[in-house]
Amino acid sequence: MANKQKKKRNKQYQGADASLARPSVTKLSAANRNKFSQWWFDNKRVARPVGIAGAVVAVLMWLIYELIRIASGT
């Protein structure tokens, strides 16, 4: 029979000798960007996958066009 494990404590200790709460740090970065760079910085999470998908579709369309051109013999 396996030994029963004790439940782990998930509550922070707040006694007299507890460590002080550390302040949270918010990091900011300031940069002078042109309009396109600022747009890219704000929208790259959406724009990158859309751009990749668009490139894949364009390559597939080009390959299909070339296959049809070769098959027709012109």
MODELLER restraints for C-alpha pairs under 7 A, 6 or more apart:
rsr = mdl.restraints
at = mdl.atoms
